[in-house]
Amino acid sequence: MTEKLDGSNTLIHRRRVYGRSVTGTTRGKWMAMVKKHLAWKVQEPDVLLYGEDIYAVHSIEYGPVREDRTFYAFALRHGDTFAPFCDIEAYCADHDIAVVPLLFRGTFQSVSALRDFVTAAHEQASALGGVREGIVIRRAEGFGAEQFGQSVCKSVRAEHLRTSEDWRRSWRACRTKPARSSP
């Protein structure tokens, strides 16, 4: 179970940045930090890395965040297979890419225990500061793309707002701080 961040669903593939899929690269300035700090790290032709980019403020403003930490990976795909969560963590650790905050790893003993956890998780603040948008529950093991609907579930806060139609014209960047210096 991971935190659902309020950002732009983003895909990094072969050093390029896309809005959700590989149908066309994004030219949006709101993905400037992903392009600058991360896209070049994902070079393997069979890797599709999905995440939330929080550089453009939607309903929740986090931060200030390091400019090289505006993207948080939540899925790693090889062809038609989504990798196990531990593989996402390992890939991102090897490439110095942030992963969405992990809230729980394990199995619930009952549906009521799961509901209690979800309710409590919604009442807590975001790991990045501010309110929590929601949570995502996914199978820990890998699964085929055709199984996505049965393998991933999200729950968002009751007062969750949707981004307006004109957000591309009126967007603003989050508050950032400099990237970590190399030793």
Contacts in CASP RR format, 6 or more apart in sequence:
PFRMAT RR
TARGET T0000
AUTHOR 0000-0000-0000
METHOD contacts of the structure
MODEL  1
MTEKLDGSNTLIHRRRVYGRSVTGTTRGKWMAMVKKHLAWKVQEPDVLLY
GEDIYAVHSIEYGPVREDRTFYAFALRHGDTFAPFCDIEAYCADHDIAVV
PLLFRGTFQSVSALRDFVTAAHEQASALGGVREGIVIRRAEGFGAEQFGQ
SVCKSVRAEHLRTSEDWRRSWRACRTKPARSSP
1 102 0 8 1.000
1 103 0 8 1.000
1 104 0 8 1.000
1 105 0 8 1.000
1 117 0 8 1.000
1 121 0 8 1.000
1 135 0 8 1.000
1 136 0 8 1.000
1 137 0 8 1.000
1 138 0 8 1.000
2 74 0 8 1.000
2 99 0 8 1.000
2 100 0 8 1.000
2 101 0 8 1.000
2 102 0 8 1.000
2 103 0 8 1.000
2 135 0 8 1.000
2 136 0 8 1.000
2 138 0 8 1.000
3 100 0 8 1.000
3 101 0 8 1.000
3 103 0 8 1.000
3 126 0 8 1.000
3 127 0 8 1.000
3 128 0 8 1.000
3 132 0 8 1.000
3 133 0 8 1.000
3 134 0 8 1.000
3 135 0 8 1.000
3 136 0 8 1.000
4 52 0 8 1.000
4 100 0 8 1.000
4 132 0 8 1.000
4 133 0 8 1.000
4 134 0 8 1.000
4 135 0 8 1.000
4 136 0 8 1.000
4 154 0 8 1.000
4 155 0 8 1.000
4 156 0 8 1.000
5 52 0 8 1.000
5 54 0 8 1.000
5 62 0 8 1.000
5 72 0 8 1.000
5 100 0 8 1.000
5 126 0 8 1.000
5 128 0 8 1.000
5 133 0 8 1.000
6 52 0 8 1.000
6 54 0 8 1.000
6 58 0 8 1.000
6 59 0 8 1.000
6 60 0 8 1.000
6 62 0 8 1.000
6 133 0 8 1.000
7 52 0 8 1.000
7 53 0 8 1.000
7 54 0 8 1.000
7 56 0 8 1.000
7 58 0 8 1.000
8 19 0 8 1.000
8 30 0 8 1.000
8 31 0 8 1.000
8 52 0 8 1.000
8 53 0 8 1.000
8 54 0 8 1.000
8 55 0 8 1.000
8 56 0 8 1.000
8 58 0 8 1.000
9 19 0 8 1.000
9 20 0 8 1.000
9 50 0 8 1.000
9 51 0 8 1.000
9 52 0 8 1.000
10 17 0 8 1.000
10 18 0 8 1.000
10 19 0 8 1.000
10 20 0 8 1.000
10 26 0 8 1.000
10 31 0 8 1.000
10 34 0 8 1.000
10 50 0 8 1.000
10 51 0 8 1.000
10 52 0 8 1.000
10 53 0 8 1.000
10 71 0 8 1.000
11 17 0 8 1.000
11 18 0 8 1.000
11 19 0 8 1.000
11 20 0 8 1.000
11 21 0 8 1.000
11 22 0 8 1.000
11 48 0 8 1.000
11 49 0 8 1.000
11 50 0 8 1.000
11 51 0 8 1.000
12 18 0 8 1.000
12 34 0 8 1.000
12 38 0 8 1.000
12 39 0 8 1.000
12 41 0 8 1.000
12 42 0 8 1.000
12 48 0 8 1.000
12 49 0 8 1.000
12 71 0 8 1.000
13 22 0 8 1.000
13 42 0 8 1.000
13 47 0 8 1.000
13 48 0 8 1.000
13 49 0 8 1.000
14 42 0 8 1.000
14 43 0 8 1.000
14 45 0 8 1.000
15 39 0 8 1.000
15 40 0 8 1.000
15 42 0 8 1.000
15 43 0 8 1.000
16 25 0 8 1.000
16 39 0 8 1.000
17 25 0 8 1.000
17 26 0 8 1.000
17 31 0 8 1.000
17 34 0 8 1.000
17 35 0 8 1.000
17 39 0 8 1.000
18 24 0 8 1.000
18 25 0 8 1.000
18 26 0 8 1.000
19 26 0 8 1.000
19 31 0 8 1.000
22 48 0 8 1.000
28 168 0 8 1.000
30 53 0 8 1.000
30 55 0 8 1.000
30 56 0 8 1.000
30 171 0 8 1.000
30 173 0 8 1.000
31 53 0 8 1.000
31 55 0 8 1.000
31 56 0 8 1.000
32 55 0 8 1.000
33 53 0 8 1.000
33 55 0 8 1.000
33 67 0 8 1.000
33 68 0 8 1.000
33 70 0 8 1.000
33 71 0 8 1.000
33 176 0 8 1.000
34 53 0 8 1.000
34 55 0 8 1.000
34 70 0 8 1.000
34 71 0 8 1.000
36 67 0 8 1.000
37 67 0 8 1.000
37 68 0 8 1.000
37 70 0 8 1.000
37 71 0 8 1.000
37 179 0 8 1.000
38 68 0 8 1.000
38 71 0 8 1.000
38 97 0 8 1.000
41 95 0 8 1.000
41 96 0 8 1.000
41 97 0 8 1.000
42 49 0 8 1.000
42 95 0 8 1.000
42 97 0 8 1.000
46 78 0 8 1.000
46 79 0 8 1.000
47 76 0 8 1.000
47 77 0 8 1.000
47 78 0 8 1.000
47 91 0 8 1.000
48 76 0 8 1.000
48 77 0 8 1.000
48 78 0 8 1.000
48 79 0 8 1.000
49 73 0 8 1.000
49 75 0 8 1.000
49 76 0 8 1.000
49 77 0 8 1.000
49 91 0 8 1.000
49 97 0 8 1.000
50 73 0 8 1.000
50 74 0 8 1.000
50 75 0 8 1.000
50 76 0 8 1.000
50 77 0 8 1.000
51 71 0 8 1.000
51 72 0 8 1.000
51 73 0 8 1.000
51 74 0 8 1.000
51 75 0 8 1.000
51 100 0 8 1.000
52 71 0 8 1.000
52 72 0 8 1.000
52 74 0 8 1.000
52 100 0 8 1.000
53 70 0 8 1.000
53 71 0 8 1.000
53 72 0 8 1.000
54 62 0 8 1.000
54 65 0 8 1.000
54 70 0 8 1.000
54 71 0 8 1.000
54 72 0 8 1.000
54 128 0 8 1.000
54 174 0 8 1.000
55 70 0 8 1.000
55 71 0 8 1.000
55 173 0 8 1.000
55 174 0 8 1.000
55 176 0 8 1.000
56 167 0 8 1.000
56 171 0 8 1.000
56 172 0 8 1.000
56 173 0 8 1.000
56 174 0 8 1.000
57 171 0 8 1.000
57 172 0 8 1.000
57 173 0 8 1.000
57 174 0 8 1.000
58 161 0 8 1.000
58 163 0 8 1.000
58 167 0 8 1.000
59 133 0 8 1.000
59 160 0 8 1.000
59 161 0 8 1.000
59 163 0 8 1.000
60 126 0 8 1.000
60 130 0 8 1.000
60 131 0 8 1.000
60 133 0 8 1.000
61 130 0 8 1.000
61 174 0 8 1.000
61 175 0 8 1.000
62 126 0 8 1.000
62 128 0 8 1.000
62 129 0 8 1.000
62 130 0 8 1.000
62 174 0 8 1.000
63 128 0 8 1.000
63 129 0 8 1.000
63 174 0 8 1.000
63 175 0 8 1.000
64 174 0 8 1.000
64 175 0 8 1.000
64 176 0 8 1.000
64 177 0 8 1.000
65 128 0 8 1.000
65 174 0 8 1.000
65 175 0 8 1.000
65 176 0 8 1.000
65 177 0 8 1.000
66 176 0 8 1.000
66 177 0 8 1.000
66 178 0 8 1.000
66 179 0 8 1.000
66 180 0 8 1.000
67 176 0 8 1.000
67 177 0 8 1.000
67 178 0 8 1.000
67 179 0 8 1.000
68 179 0 8 1.000
68 180 0 8 1.000
69 98 0 8 1.000
69 179 0 8 1.000
70 174 0 8 1.000
70 176 0 8 1.000
71 97 0 8 1.000
71 98 0 8 1.000
72 98 0 8 1.000
72 99 0 8 1.000
72 100 0 8 1.000
72 101 0 8 1.000
73 88 0 8 1.000
73 91 0 8 1.000
73 92 0 8 1.000
73 97 0 8 1.000
73 98 0 8 1.000
73 99 0 8 1.000
73 100 0 8 1.000
74 88 0 8 1.000
74 99 0 8 1.000
74 100 0 8 1.000
74 136 0 8 1.000
75 82 0 8 1.000
75 83 0 8 1.000
75 88 0 8 1.000
76 82 0 8 1.000
76 83 0 8 1.000
76 87 0 8 1.000
76 88 0 8 1.000
76 91 0 8 1.000
77 83 0 8 1.000
77 145 0 8 1.000
79 145 0 8 1.000
80 144 0 8 1.000
80 145 0 8 1.000
80 146 0 8 1.000
81 142 0 8 1.000
81 143 0 8 1.000
81 144 0 8 1.000
81 145 0 8 1.000
82 142 0 8 1.000
82 143 0 8 1.000
82 144 0 8 1.000
82 145 0 8 1.000
82 148 0 8 1.000
82 151 0 8 1.000
83 91 0 8 1.000
83 142 0 8 1.000
84 140 0 8 1.000
84 141 0 8 1.000
84 142 0 8 1.000
85 105 0 8 1.000
85 138 0 8 1.000
85 140 0 8 1.000
85 142 0 8 1.000
86 140 0 8 1.000
87 142 0 8 1.000
88 99 0 8 1.000
89 99 0 8 1.000
91 97 0 8 1.000
92 98 0 8 1.000
92 99 0 8 1.000
100 136 0 8 1.000
101 126 0 8 1.000
101 127 0 8 1.000
101 128 0 8 1.000
103 121 0 8 1.000
103 135 0 8 1.000
104 117 0 8 1.000
104 121 0 8 1.000
105 140 0 8 1.000
106 140 0 8 1.000
108 114 0 8 1.000
108 117 0 8 1.000
114 137 0 8 1.000
118 135 0 8 1.000
118 137 0 8 1.000
118 155 0 8 1.000
121 132 0 8 1.000
121 134 0 8 1.000
121 135 0 8 1.000
122 132 0 8 1.000
122 134 0 8 1.000
122 135 0 8 1.000
122 155 0 8 1.000
122 157 0 8 1.000
124 132 0 8 1.000
125 131 0 8 1.000
125 132 0 8 1.000
126 132 0 8 1.000
126 133 0 8 1.000
131 157 0 8 1.000
132 157 0 8 1.000
133 156 0 8 1.000
133 157 0 8 1.000
133 160 0 8 1.000
134 154 0 8 1.000
134 155 0 8 1.000
134 156 0 8 1.000
134 157 0 8 1.000
134 160 0 8 1.000
135 154 0 8 1.000
135 155 0 8 1.000
136 152 0 8 1.000
136 153 0 8 1.000
136 154 0 8 1.000
136 155 0 8 1.000
137 152 0 8 1.000
137 153 0 8 1.000
137 154 0 8 1.000
137 155 0 8 1.000
138 151 0 8 1.000
138 152 0 8 1.000
138 153 0 8 1.000
139 151 0 8 1.000
139 152 0 8 1.000
142 151 0 8 1.000
143 151 0 8 1.000
144 151 0 8 1.000
164 170 0 8 1.000
END
